[in-house]
Amino acid sequence: MIRFKPGVKWQGVSPEIVLAIIAMDGVLSPQTYDNACWITSIRDGQHSKDSRHYIGEAFDMRSKNIMASIAKKDVLEDIKNTLPGYVVLLEYEGQDNEHYHIQRNEVSL
C-alpha cells in the first residue's frame, strides 16, 4: 500500500514519477514489516539547490521499515532493476534519515 508521510507535497509531479511510485509499491511493500511503501518526500523538504525534488522529478521512500531478514542493498538492486534509467540511491545509510532516493534522469531532446 502506498502511504504518504504527513506534509508530503505531491502536486505537480511528472507522470514518470507517479508511475515510478506505483511500481515501487509492488517492489517495496512485500518486503516491509508494515506492508507499506512510505513516500517521505517529493516536492517538500530541504534538498540540494539543484535537486530534482523541486521540479517534481524525484522522491524519497522510507527504508527503515524493510524486514530485518532482507538486506537493504538487495532492495536497492530490486528498485534499480524495476526502474532502469532512473537514479536510485540508498542515502544516509545507518543514520536516522536513511531513505531510498529515486529520480528521473534528465532527458535531453
N, C-alpha and C positions, 0 to 999 in steps of 0.2 A: 504494500500500500504506500502510495506517495503521501508524505506528510511534509508540511512546511513549518519551520521554526517560526514562532511569532515574530512579526516585523519584517519578514522576507518580502521584498518588493519584486514582483514578477511581471508587472505590466510593462509592455514594450520589449519583451524578449523576442529574439528571432525564432522563426519556425523551426530551424535546425536545433536550437536549444530545447524547445518544447519536446521535439521528437527524441532528443537525447535523454531528457529527464524520464520520459515514458519508457524508453529502453532500459534505463538504469533501474527502474522498479523491478523489472524482470530479472536483472542480474543481481542486484543487491539484496532485495527483500528476503529471498530464500536463505541468505547467508547471515541474517541478523537474528538476534535473540528476540526482538520485538516485531519481526516480520514487516519492517518498515524501511522505506528509502527516505531518509530525512534530508530535505534540502535546507541548508543552513544559511545560504546567501546567494542572491542573484544580483540585483541592481542596488543592493544596500551594503552597508558596512564600509570599512576602510580597507582600501586596496592600493596598490601602487598607482602612481599618477596616470600611467597609460594602460591601466587594467581594462580588459575586455568586459569585465563585470559592468562597467558604467554604460556600455552600449548594448547590453542585453545579450552578449555573446559568450558568457561564462557563468558557471555556477559551482557551488561547493556542496558536498554531501558529507554527512556525518560518517565517521569511520569507527567511532568508539562503540557502536552497537553491533559490530561484527562478532559472531560467536568465537569464543576463545579457541575452539578446535580448528579454526580456519585462519590461515596466515593472511594478513592484510596485503602482503606483496602478491599473493596469489589472486586476491580480489582485484588488485591493481591490474594484473595481466588480463583478467577476465574483462574488465572495463575497456582496456586498450583494444582487445580483440573484438569487442562489440562495437566500438566507436572508432574505426580506422579513419585517420585524417583529423582526429581531434587531439589536442594536447591534454594528457591525463597525468596527474601528479598526486602523490601522497605527500601532503605538505605538513610540516611541523610534527613529524613522526615522533611519538612518545611524549609529546607535550599536551597541555590542556586543550589547545586549539587545533589539534590534529584533525585533518579532513582530506577528502579527495577533492581535487580541483580539476574541473573539466572545462575546456574552452574550445571554441571553434577556431580552426586555423584561419588566418587572414586569407582571403581569396582575392587574387588579382585578376581582373577581367581584361 
